[in-house]
Amino acid sequence: MKYLSKILLLYALGLSACTGTKTPEASSPLFKPTPVVELTCDGIRVAHLNTEFLFDGMGDEGGADFDWKGDPTKAAGHRKKVGEVIKSLNADVIHLAEVENTEVLEALIAESMPGKGYKVYFVQGEDSFLGQDVAVISRIPITETGRSNDRVKVGDTDRVYGVSKNLYARFNIGDQPVTLIGLHFLAQPDNIERKPQREAQAEVIRRIAERETKMGRAVIVTGDFNDFDDAILDRNGNRPISSVMQTIKAVGRTTTDDDLHNIMADVPQILRFTSLWDKNQDNIATVNELSAIDHMLVSKSLYGRLRSIGFIHSYNPLEVTDHFPVTACFSK
């Protein structure tokens, strides 16, 4: 399918799906926030967003520094901004990364989406340093949630490594049983020393996907992979040093029938970015600081139901969260 037939609505901050391949100059305004308009979906919309430390500003908040750490008032302000973004997605199932606990998500729903029917599905992880977790909020029934505690061998060493932040959530899209596998991998995609650990993490997720597929379920693997797709280049043409995406997309070792499709392939390259890393810390967003490290991979059966895709760039990532949402609408 051609990507233009699938793009329902893309906020590109002054760009649109019809702008061709011209890239704005780095000196021109990159982000031009638009008024919040809720997306619509005649089916089930699934979304992912890394919320950037969605914490409450109280108690033990881990070993990282962030502007609202230890400040409940600032934390509430951050939560409000993130909540407005999530509300605008109008998604049925939303995977969220970098969340602190159930309570902060319940506060977000109460403040930004009251009466919308969302429930929190929080799965406690093992990130003891940052204190971050992944979670799902959903307004359709989730039948089961869980996580993998598997640890696999790191390269040729005797060490083992797992995914501290992962979950799975089972639900239905029409008559299709679906399992969403959510993740947040080790950071720094260009760090050669972290490559083997992230590849081990990919193997853990691949095993979950293979298990769910063998049960007759379609899968959606989504989250902050902290890695690039070698087959689908992002806006700046970033290439991975790891086999992370290849491993997960393959699912089964002996067949290609269960391979997963990265929905990013169906949007123009100019819109393929999900994250901003302010490398020089000058608090100015420039084109060369954009990359796509958040992904949504779907089974072939779900790809056949795919009706629209959103790579939503409707805000300045220096003011809300440094990641952007990815959404997909599937017919029932």
MARNUTI-393717 format. One record per residue (C-alpha): residue number from 1; x, y, z. Coordinates in steps of 0.1 Angstrom, whole numbers. Layout:
+-----+-------+-------+-------+
| seq |     u |     v |     w |
+-----+-------+-------+-------+
| NUM |     X |     Y |     Z |
...
+-----+-------+-------+-------+
This chain:
+-----+-------+-------+-------+
| seq |     u |     v |     w |
+-----+-------+-------+-------+
|   1 |     0 |     0 |     0 |
|   2 |    12 |    35 |    -7 |
|   3 |    19 |    56 |    23 |
|   4 |    -3 |    85 |    12 |
|   5 |   -34 |    63 |    14 |
|   6 |   -27 |    55 |    50 |
|   7 |   -18 |    89 |    65 |
|   8 |   -49 |   103 |    82 |
|   9 |   -34 |   132 |    99 |
|  10 |     2 |   142 |   105 |
|  11 |    12 |   173 |   125 |
|  12 |    45 |   182 |   110 |
|  13 |    49 |   216 |   125 |
|  14 |    47 |   236 |    93 |
|  15 |    52 |   206 |    71 |
|  16 |    27 |   183 |    55 |
|  17 |    26 |   149 |    37 |
|  18 |    25 |   169 |     5 |
|  19 |    57 |   188 |     9 |
|  20 |    78 |   163 |   -10 |
|  21 |   114 |   157 |     1 |
|  22 |   126 |   192 |     7 |
|  23 |   142 |   195 |    41 |
|  24 |   139 |   228 |    60 |
|  25 |   171 |   247 |    66 |
|  26 |   184 |   242 |   101 |
|  27 |   183 |   279 |   107 |
|  28 |   146 |   281 |    99 |
|  29 |   119 |   275 |   126 |
|  30 |   115 |   237 |   128 |
|  31 |    86 |   234 |   153 |
|  32 |    55 |   254 |   148 |
|  33 |    30 |   240 |   173 |
|  34 |    -6 |   237 |   160 |
|  35 |   -38 |   239 |   179 |
|  36 |   -46 |   206 |   196 |
|  37 |   -71 |   186 |   174 |
|  38 |   -82 |   152 |   185 |
|  39 |   -76 |   125 |   160 |
|  40 |  -104 |   102 |   148 |
|  41 |  -103 |    65 |   140 |
|  42 |  -131 |    43 |   127 |
|  43 |  -117 |    13 |   145 |
|  44 |   -91 |     8 |   172 |
|  45 |   -62 |    33 |   176 |
|  46 |   -30 |    22 |   192 |
|  47 |    -3 |    47 |   203 |
|  48 |    31 |    49 |   219 |
|  49 |    48 |    79 |   236 |
|  50 |    79 |    83 |   257 |
|  51 |    67 |   108 |   283 |
|  52 |   101 |   119 |   296 |
|  53 |   101 |   112 |   333 |
|  54 |    64 |   113 |   340 |
|  55 |    71 |   114 |   378 |
|  56 |    52 |   131 |   406 |
|  57 |    81 |   152 |   421 |
|  58 |    80 |   134 |   454 |
|  59 |   100 |   107 |   472 |
|  60 |   128 |    87 |   457 |
|  61 |   129 |    96 |   420 |
|  62 |   160 |    77 |   409 |
|  63 |   195 |    86 |   399 |
|  64 |   189 |   109 |   370 |
|  65 |   184 |   147 |   370 |
|  66 |   155 |   164 |   354 |
|  67 |   140 |   198 |   358 |
|  68 |   109 |   188 |   378 |
|  69 |   127 |   163 |   401 |
|  70 |   117 |   168 |   437 |
|  71 |    92 |   196 |   428 |
|  72 |    56 |   185 |   428 |
|  73 |    44 |   218 |   412 |
|  74 |    68 |   215 |   383 |
|  75 |    60 |   178 |   379 |
|  76 |    23 |   186 |   378 |
|  77 |    30 |   212 |   350 |
|  78 |    49 |   186 |   330 |
|  79 |    21 |   161 |   335 |
|  80 |    -5 |   186 |   322 |
|  81 |    15 |   192 |   290 |
|  82 |    20 |   155 |   284 |
|  83 |   -17 |   148 |   292 |
|  84 |   -28 |   173 |   266 |
|  85 |    -7 |   155 |   240 |
|  86 |   -21 |   121 |   250 |
|  87 |   -56 |   134 |   250 |
|  88 |   -52 |   147 |   214 |
|  89 |   -42 |   112 |   202 |
|  90 |   -77 |    99 |   211 |
|  91 |   -62 |    64 |   211 |
|  92 |   -79 |    33 |   226 |
|  93 |   -47 |    16 |   238 |
|  94 |   -17 |    37 |   247 |
|  95 |    18 |    25 |   256 |
|  96 |    38 |    49 |   277 |
|  97 |    75 |    49 |   286 |
|  98 |    93 |    66 |   314 |
|  99 |    64 |    66 |   339 |
| 100 |    69 |    63 |   376 |
| 101 |    39 |    45 |   390 |
| 102 |     2 |    38 |   388 |
| 103 |    -7 |    69 |   408 |
| 104 |     9 |    94 |   384 |
| 105 |   -10 |    78 |   355 |
| 106 |   -43 |    79 |   374 |
| 107 |   -36 |   116 |   381 |
| 108 |   -29 |   122 |   344 |
| 109 |   -62 |   106 |   334 |
| 110 |   -82 |   124 |   361 |
| 111 |   -67 |   158 |   351 |
| 112 |   -66 |   155 |   313 |
| 113 |   -90 |   128 |   302 |
| 114 |  -118 |   125 |   329 |
| 115 |  -148 |   104 |   318 |
| 116 |  -130 |    89 |   288 |
| 117 |  -130 |    54 |   303 |
| 118 |   -93 |    49 |   305 |
| 119 |   -78 |    24 |   330 |
| 120 |   -42 |    20 |   340 |
| 121 |   -23 |   -12 |   334 |
| 122 |    10 |    -7 |   352 |
| 123 |    36 |   -35 |   352 |
| 124 |    63 |   -31 |   377 |
| 125 |    98 |   -33 |   361 |
| 126 |   133 |   -37 |   374 |
| 127 |   149 |    -3 |   366 |
| 128 |   164 |     3 |   400 |
| 129 |   186 |    32 |   389 |
| 130 |   162 |    55 |   370 |
| 131 |   130 |    43 |   386 |
| 132 |   113 |    43 |   352 |
| 133 |    87 |    19 |   340 |
| 134 |    64 |    12 |   310 |
| 135 |    26 |    10 |   312 |
| 136 |    -5 |     9 |   292 |
| 137 |   -37 |    30 |   296 |
| 138 |   -67 |    17 |   277 |
| 139 |  -104 |    23 |   272 |
| 140 |  -110 |   -11 |   257 |
| 141 |  -108 |   -43 |   278 |
| 142 |   -73 |   -57 |   285 |
| 143 |   -76 |   -94 |   293 |
| 144 |   -41 |  -100 |   307 |
| 145 |    -9 |   -82 |   313 |
| 146 |    26 |   -94 |   323 |
| 147 |    63 |   -91 |   316 |
| 148 |    93 |  -112 |   307 |
| 149 |   120 |  -116 |   333 |
| 150 |   142 |  -136 |   309 |
| 151 |   179 |  -128 |   307 |
| 152 |   199 |  -140 |   277 |
| 153 |   236 |  -142 |   269 |
| 154 |   254 |  -110 |   260 |
| 155 |   274 |  -117 |   228 |
| 156 |   303 |  -141 |   234 |
| 157 |   306 |  -134 |   271 |
| 158 |   293 |  -153 |   301 |
| 159 |   271 |  -123 |   311 |
| 160 |   234 |  -123 |   308 |
| 161 |   211 |   -93 |   303 |
| 162 |   173 |   -87 |   302 |
| 163 |   148 |   -59 |   296 |
| 164 |   142 |   -40 |   328 |
| 165 |   113 |   -21 |   312 |
| 166 |    89 |   -44 |   293 |
| 167 |    53 |   -56 |   293 |
| 168 |    27 |   -74 |   273 |
| 169 |   -10 |   -67 |   272 |
| 170 |   -36 |   -88 |   255 |
| 171 |   -68 |   -75 |   239 |
| 172 |   -89 |   -79 |   208 |
| 173 |   -92 |   -59 |   176 |
| 174 |  -125 |   -71 |   162 |
| 175 |  -122 |  -109 |   160 |
| 176 |   -84 |  -108 |   160 |
| 177 |   -66 |  -116 |   193 |
| 178 |   -37 |   -91 |   197 |
| 179 |    -8 |   -89 |   221 |
| 180 |     9 |   -55 |   225 |
| 181 |    45 |   -59 |   236 |
| 182 |    59 |   -27 |   251 |
| 183 |    95 |   -19 |   257 |
| 184 |   121 |     7 |   266 |
| 185 |   157 |    -4 |   257 |
| 186 |   191 |     7 |   269 |
| 187 |   200 |    41 |   256 |
| 188 |   227 |    54 |   232 |
| 189 |   223 |    37 |   199 |
| 190 |   258 |    47 |   187 |
| 191 |   276 |    34 |   218 |
| 192 |   295 |     3 |   207 |
| 193 |   299 |    -8 |   243 |
| 194 |   261 |   -10 |   248 |
| 195 |   254 |   -27 |   215 |
| 196 |   256 |   -63 |   229 |
| 197 |   233 |   -56 |   258 |
| 198 |   207 |   -40 |   235 |
| 199 |   209 |   -70 |   211 |
| 200 |   203 |   -93 |   241 |
| 201 |   173 |   -72 |   250 |
| 202 |   160 |   -76 |   214 |
| 203 |   163 |  -114 |   218 |
| 204 |   141 |  -113 |   249 |
| 205 |   114 |   -94 |   231 |
| 206 |   117 |  -116 |   200 |
| 207 |   109 |  -146 |   222 |
| 208 |    78 |  -130 |   236 |
| 209 |    66 |  -122 |   201 |
| 210 |    73 |  -157 |   189 |
| 211 |    54 |  -172 |   219 |
| 212 |    24 |  -150 |   213 |
| 213 |    24 |  -156 |   175 |
| 214 |    24 |  -194 |   181 |
| 215 |    -7 |  -189 |   203 |
| 216 |   -24 |  -175 |   172 |
| 217 |   -22 |  -139 |   183 |
| 218 |   -12 |  -109 |   162 |
| 219 |    15 |   -88 |   178 |
| 220 |    23 |   -51 |   181 |
| 221 |    58 |   -44 |   193 |
| 222 |    62 |    -8 |   203 |
| 223 |    82 |    15 |   225 |
| 224 |   115 |    33 |   228 |
| 225 |   139 |     9 |   211 |
| 226 |   168 |    35 |   214 |
| 227 |   179 |    22 |   180 |
| 228 |   175 |    28 |   143 |
| 229 |   159 |     6 |   116 |
| 230 |   185 |    -5 |    91 |
| 231 |   159 |   -11 |    64 |
| 232 |   139 |    21 |    68 |
| 233 |   160 |    52 |    72 |
| 234 |   148 |    80 |    94 |
| 235 |   148 |   117 |    84 |
| 236 |   185 |   121 |    89 |
| 237 |   194 |    87 |    74 |
| 238 |   207 |    73 |   107 |
| 239 |   219 |    37 |   105 |
| 240 |   222 |    12 |   133 |
| 241 |   254 |    -5 |   146 |
| 242 |   233 |   -33 |   160 |
| 243 |   210 |   -61 |   148 |
| 244 |   182 |   -51 |   172 |
| 245 |   155 |   -43 |   146 |
| 246 |   164 |   -73 |   124 |
| 247 |   161 |   -96 |   154 |
| 248 |   127 |   -85 |   165 |
| 249 |   111 |   -81 |   131 |
| 250 |   121 |  -117 |   122 |
| 251 |   101 |  -132 |   151 |
| 252 |   104 |  -169 |   142 |
| 253 |   138 |  -184 |   133 |
| 254 |   125 |  -208 |   106 |
| 255 |    99 |  -188 |    86 |
| 256 |    93 |  -153 |    72 |
| 257 |    55 |  -157 |    75 |
| 258 |    55 |  -141 |   109 |
| 259 |    78 |  -112 |   101 |
| 260 |    68 |   -79 |   115 |
| 261 |    63 |   -47 |    95 |
| 262 |    76 |   -13 |   107 |
| 263 |    48 |    12 |   100 |
| 264 |    74 |    39 |    96 |
| 265 |    79 |    25 |    61 |
| 266 |    45 |    40 |    52 |
| 267 |    53 |    76 |    59 |
| 268 |    76 |   100 |    39 |
| 269 |   112 |   101 |    51 |
| 270 |   109 |   138 |    59 |
| 271 |    84 |   128 |    87 |
| 272 |   104 |    99 |   101 |
| 273 |   115 |   112 |   134 |
| 274 |   103 |   105 |   169 |
| 275 |   129 |   120 |   191 |
| 276 |   151 |   151 |   196 |
| 277 |   185 |   148 |   213 |
| 278 |   198 |   183 |   220 |
| 279 |   234 |   172 |   216 |
| 280 |   250 |   206 |   223 |
| 281 |   225 |   215 |   250 |
| 282 |   219 |   249 |   236 |
| 283 |   181 |   245 |   241 |
| 284 |   175 |   250 |   203 |
| 285 |   160 |   222 |   182 |
| 286 |   176 |   217 |   149 |
| 287 |   170 |   192 |   121 |
| 288 |   203 |   173 |   126 |
| 289 |   192 |   165 |   162 |
| 290 |   161 |   145 |   151 |
| 291 |   160 |   107 |   148 |
| 292 |   135 |    78 |   148 |
| 293 |   142 |    55 |   178 |
| 294 |   106 |    48 |   187 |
| 295 |    89 |    23 |   165 |
| 296 |    57 |     3 |   160 |
| 297 |    61 |   -31 |   145 |
| 298 |    30 |   -51 |   135 |
| 299 |    21 |   -86 |   123 |
| 300 |    10 |   -90 |    87 |
| 301 |   -26 |   -97 |    97 |
| 302 |   -27 |   -63 |   115 |
| 303 |   -10 |   -46 |    86 |
| 304 |   -39 |   -56 |    65 |
| 305 |   -62 |   -38 |    89 |
| 306 |   -41 |    -7 |    90 |
| 307 |   -61 |    24 |    80 |
| 308 |   -40 |    54 |    92 |
| 309 |    -7 |    62 |   107 |
| 310 |     4 |    93 |   127 |
| 311 |    38 |   105 |   134 |
| 312 |    27 |   135 |   155 |
| 313 |    49 |   165 |   157 |
| 314 |    26 |   191 |   171 |
| 315 |    47 |   206 |   199 |
| 316 |    82 |   217 |   207 |
| 317 |   100 |   187 |   222 |
| 318 |   121 |   210 |   243 |
| 319 |    90 |   222 |   261 |
| 320 |    69 |   190 |   265 |
| 321 |    87 |   157 |   261 |
| 322 |   117 |   150 |   240 |
| 323 |    99 |   123 |   221 |
| 324 |    69 |   123 |   197 |
| 325 |    39 |   100 |   196 |
| 326 |    35 |    72 |   170 |
| 327 |    -1 |    61 |   163 |
| 328 |   -19 |    35 |   141 |
| 329 |   -56 |    30 |   134 |
| 330 |   -67 |    -6 |   127 |
| 331 |  -101 |   -16 |   114 |
| 332 |  -122 |   -39 |   136 |
+-----+-------+-------+-------+
